[in-house]
Amino acid sequence: MMEFRIADTFTDSLAKLNGNEQKAVKQTAFDLQLDPTSPGLSFHKLDRAKDKNFWSMRVSRDIRIIVHKTKNSLLLCYVDHHDDAYIWAQKRKIEVHPKTGAAQLVEVRETVQEIKIPQYVEAPTQPEETKPQPALFDKYSDDDLMGYGVPEEWLGDVKAANEDELLSLVDHLPGEAAEALLELATGGVPTPSMAASTELNPFEHPDAQRRFKLFTDSDELEQALNFPWEKWAVFLHPDQRHIVEHDFNGPARVSGSAGTGKTVVALHRAVSLAKRNPEAKVFVTTFTPLLSKQLDRKLSYLTGNNQQLAERIVVQSIDEFGIALFEKELGQPAVPTQSMIKKLLVDASSKVADHKFTTRFLESEWHQVVDAWQLDSWEAYRDVARLGRKTRLGENHRKLLWEIFKGVREILDQRGLITISSIFGRLAKESSSFSSSLPDFVVVDEAQDITVPQLRFLATSVGDSPNRLFFAGDLGQRIFQTPFSWKSLGVDIRGRSRTLHINYRTSQQIREQADRLLPEAMSDVDGIRESRRGTVSAFSGPPPVVSVLDTIEAEYGCISDWLKELFAKNYLPEEVCLIVRSDDEIPRAQAAVKTAENESFVLDANSGPSEGMVSVCTMHMAKGLEFRAVAVVACDDEIVPLQSRMESIADNADLEDVYETERHLLYVACTRARDQLLVTGVEPASEFLDDLLGC
């Protein structure tokens, strides 16, 4: 039987065609899979190609698919307009790596001088006497480098490459080789590829599976071709695949910096669990409705037309799930709004004399300590360990505070109101009585911001049985929740925590600059360490631009020029987002878009990007989203970090935590960008921009 595969280069090139062209390509691909010998398929042998198995296949008058065709296999490699498709094929070949045994799509070395390599950074002219930069990899043997998947004919270029040439070089190498070289250059020690085996099909090697996907039916092919931008739905890195398929004997977590594919792993993990357990219910969750909708959309790419599989995987924000479960089992809850809680705190505090606590501090202490830990007595509040709350409170201060919080609890009870935290507290206590309504497996995305009562509910309702709980998150993106011990709530992931180091969403240049905002490694309360060292991006691009302007009007002009340049490069408006620190700066971003004569759309908790419009949102709202181009706007002093937060701090000891989360917010905003990042502010600018610039 003939094997039918597509390459990741095919999905990339397909995404660059217009809608009508894509439709014609997909129909041709379906026809080819159904009957490769059909006389209606127009093949043409590429005589000038180095790989004699390359053929072109006519789609329309000007569109050609490049196919690698042998007696037993067909591989869709690339699609483009006639001349560009032929040029691409002439510079590439499919070969089996002599050491790793993986099938590789290799750029032909002898034509590299014909390739225009984009110069993202213009190197300054050096005097003749300047000492040349040292080669990065000349100390490694040919055997070492080939063990990382470097094609044999590229060994000379690799061993001669210096720091300035590295990013241009890796763009021409297979993924496993590029990632290994980037890790070596940053001081890491990559794991060599699996050694060659004479028994293994070269296309079944783990490194080959990340770029060549086998399709056994038309439904699978349709799934892949319908969503070429989401190519992660088809191609998994070996490290990701191992985590997806691994059996964990208790709760497990995958971590990694922004863009390393944690969500990809989480969704594939959910599908894998559902397939391995045919009767099981799998619950996929995160902390906002908007993110849950994004997850549901992406999950549909993985389940495809398998309706029975899709019905057993439920995607919902965790608060929505908790409220629905409470309503089903315990009755309709009446949940107070944040403004109602604030008013109750203000009213209760006015009845307690001699206290000097600000309303913002009372809100924070209520949400992060009293309500989060479900404290219902003076003794419980007196003895609670206030993790993440550095303001020191003596017993007398706690007594005053408890009088306020006790008053709030009494009013809530009198009015029959129940907070979200209390909902999860009740569910945790009574979950054994409605086990039939609970999922068998739970996958949590953006787990760094899960709350105490939410985690306690999951621990008691799902438990620590093998594979039942799986988390994906990044401590560097914690922007909502103060730290607390997972282990103390019965979720012990020690020994079952894995870290991803390959960034697929953000270019090497953007990732390196954004990483300056965070420490190299971070640890959670239970001592589990997450390191950013050795993280590399799978692709390169232009460096981020940080512009500090004299006036807001000048900032508008800077952003307008940037937008016009993007649209001239065929970026779509919905692929671009302007991100600001808070709602107060939304009009500033909208005005910048208007200056460029474009329309903007403000994202909220229930709506994603709108076709034909530039998205605008706050840094909090941007969490979990991604765009081809991002401008982080209005990074002025007293806006980033936000002055109102600074002024609300009751104790200087808490300032460190505030600065930390403000840094996390800027990091989150910058790493929403895939290819292009612009950061703007007006003098005096945010002190964090010095870190971005490496000052």
Secondary structure, DSSP 8 states (H G I E B T S, - for coil): --EEEEEHHHHHHHHTS-HHHHHHHHHHHHHHHH-TT-TTS-EEE-TT-SSTTEEEEESSSSEEEEEEE-SSEEEEEEEEEHHHHHHHHHTEEEEE-TTT--EEEEE-GGGGGGS----SS------TTS-----SSTTS-HHHHHHTT--GGGHHHHHH--HHHHHHHHTTS-HHHHHHHHHHHTT----------TTS-GGGSHHHHTTEEEE-SHHHHHHHHH-GGGGGGT---HHHHHHHH---SS-EEEE-STTSSHHHHHHHHHHHHHHHSTT--EEEE-SSHHHHHHHHHHHHHHHTT-HHHHHTEEE--HHHHHHHHHHHHH-------HHHHHHHHHHHHHTSTT----HHHHHHHIIIIITTTT--SHHHHHH---TT--S---HHHHHHHHHHHHHHHHHHHHHT---HHHHHHHHHHHGGGGGGGS-SEEEEESGGG--HHHHHHHHHHT-SSTTSEEEEE-GGG--S-----SGGGT---TT-EEE--EESSS-HHHHHHHGGGS-SEEE-TT--EEE-TT-EES------EEEEESSHHHHHHHHHHHHHHHHHTT--GGGEEEEESSGGGHHHHHHHHHHTT--EEE-BTTB---TTSEEEEETTTTTT--EEEEEE---BTTTTTTHHHHHT-SSGGGHHHHHHHHHHHHHHHHTTEEEEEEEEEESSB-THHHHHHT-
